[in-house]
Amino acid sequence: MSMTAHQQDLGLFQTINERHSVRNYDPEVKISEEEINEILEAATKAPSSWNLQHWKFLVIDDEKKKEELLPIAYNQQQVVDSSAVIAILGDLKANENAEEVYQGAVENGFMPEQVKDTLVGQINNAYEGDTPFPRDEAVLNASLASMNLMLAAKAKGYDTCPMGGFQRGKFVEQFNVPERYVPVMLLTVGKAAKPAHQSARFELDRVVVKNSF
């Protein structure tokens, strides 16, 4: 039995059901830095492998910068009409966070120094060699943070749209993204100018398999 009793959070389910991808925004709506930070703070509460927190958020809210982004994102009008575009970047060298993350655990008495050293060594070993592992982890964990971000934005009354349709190489060049980070997606954030297009979902019996195929 759980040590902590929780009331059923109906608000969470409502937020999930009400979140839809919005592509038409009211260009007059501005989001305060305080609210953006609250949304980003929620994004950072996402789980991550080894707690390495494989994400970096590039917030693009300057009108000139959004205009620079527009052709890179195939001239999708939502880029300039939204209040902000948040580029979700995955950290290809997240293992370099391990020492800081686990030293904090040692200092707080959560683990002995020897265990920390062993764990950090294992993490660094996983990142060695020419394997897809660092990129896979960067994309996976940054995507988890992205979902948190979209739900947090909706809970505060804002709409979002995840965008995979942009030229990643040109984005990296135009916005001076360090080699350490890989662009995962762009997220537009703002207030819908008109209701989002509704989309159907498959029934559970179409998408759920129990125990084995």
N, C-alpha and C positions, 0 to 999 in steps of 0.2 A: 504494500500500500504506500502511496506517495506520502511523504512527510509534510507536504504543503498542500493545503486545500485551495483550489481555484474556482471561482464562480465561472460559469460558462460565458465566454466572451462573444456575445452575439454581434457586437460591433465589428469584430475582426471579420466574421463571415460576411457581414454586410459590405464591408470595405472590399473584400475579395470579389464579391459578386458585382459591385458597382464599378470596379476598375475595368476600363476598356481603353484600347489604344486610340488616342485622339490625334488627328492630323490637321485640324482646323482650329487655330487659336485666336483669341482676342489679343491683338498686338498692343492694346492700351494697358493691359494688366502687367503690373510689376510685382515681383516677389521680393520681400525684404531680405537682406543678408541674414538676419536672425532666423527667418523661417527656412531659408536654404540650408543654413547650418544645422537646424533641428532635423531636417530631412536627411542630410548627410550623416548626422550622428546616428540616426536609426539605421542607415545603410551599414555603418561600421559594426553593428551588433550582429551581423550575419555570421554564421559559422565559417571556419576556414581550416584547412588541413594544417595540423600542428599549431594552430593559432598563429600562423605566419602572416595573416591579413594581407593577402595577395592583391590588393587593390590600390588604385590611385584615381582620384576624381579631378578632372579638369573642367572647371565651371566656366562656361563661355556665356557672358551676359552683356558684354559690350556690343553695341549695335554694329560697329565697324567690323569687329571680329566675327560676328554672325554673318555679315555680308561676305567675308572672306571664306567662311565655311560653306556658304550656299552652293557654289559650283562643285566643291569637293563632295557634297552630299547630293549630287545630281539635281541641283536646283529645286529641291523639295521646299515648298514655301513655309512649311512648319518650322524650319530652321530659323527664319527671321521673324516670324510672327509669334513664336513662343517667348515666354519670359526669359528662359535660359535653356541652353543646351549643355548637358553634362556628359562629357566623354568619360566612359568607363574604361580604365586601363588596367591590364593585368601585369603583375610584377613577375618578370622572368627570373629574377634573382631574389625571390622572397626568402630563400634560405639565409640570406645575409641579415634577416630580421631575427633569426633564431637566438643568437646570443643575448640580445636585448630582452626578448620575450621571456626566455627561461632564466636569465639572471634575476629578473624581477620575481619569478616564482621562488627562486632560492632565497632571496632577501626577505620574502614574505613567509618563509617557512613552509612552503608547499612541497618542496623537494630538496634533497641534499645536493651538494655541488657535484658529486661524482655522477649522479643520475643525470644532471643537467649536461655535463660534458659528454656523456655517452649519447644522449638524445641529440644534442647538437651535431655530434659527429655523424650519426646515422642520417640526419637530415642533409648535411652537406654531401655525404656519399650519394644520396639519391639524386642530387643535382649535378653530379659529375658525368662527364662523357657526352657524346652527341646523341641524345635521346629526345623524344618528344615530351618527356615528363614535365620539364619546367613550363613549357607552353600549355600543355594540357591542364596543369594545376592553376596556371595564371587565369586561363579562360573559365575554368570550372568555378573557382572561388570568387572571381570578380562578378560572375553571373549571379551567384547567390546574393551578393551585396546589391546587385541591380534590382532584384525582385524586392528586397527589403525597401529600397529607395522608392520604387513605384508605389508600394502599398503605403508607405509613410506619407508620400505626397498626396495620395488619394484621401487618406485619413485627415489631412489638413485642408481638403477641399480643392486640391489642384489635380490636373490631369497630366498624363504622360504618354509617351510613345517610344518604345525601343526601336532603334534603327540600325539595321545591319547594312543598309544600302549606302555606302560611302566609300571613297577611294582611300584606303588605309595608308598607302605609301605617301600620297599627297598630303594627307592629314598630318602624318608624322613630320613631314618636311615643313609644312606651313606653320605648325604650332610648336615646333622645336621639341618634339617629344623625345626624351632620352632613349637610347637603345635598350635600356633596362625594361622598358614598358611596351606592351603590345596593345593596340586598340582592340577592344572587345565589342563595344557598341556605343552608339550615341543615344542619349535619352533627352527628348524634348520635354519641357515642363512648363505648364501655364494653365490658363483657363480656357475651356472649350468655347469656341465661337458658336458651335452648334452641336447637338448631341452626337456622340460617337456612333459609328456604324455598328450595329449589333451583329454578333457572330454566334453561331451555334457550336456546341461541343458534343462530341460523341458520348453516348451513354457508357456507364462504367463497364458494362459487359463487353464493350468493344475494346476497351483499353486495359483492363485488369486481368491478370493471370495469377492464379494462386498456386504457390509452391513449385510448380514446374510446368513448362510447356509440354 
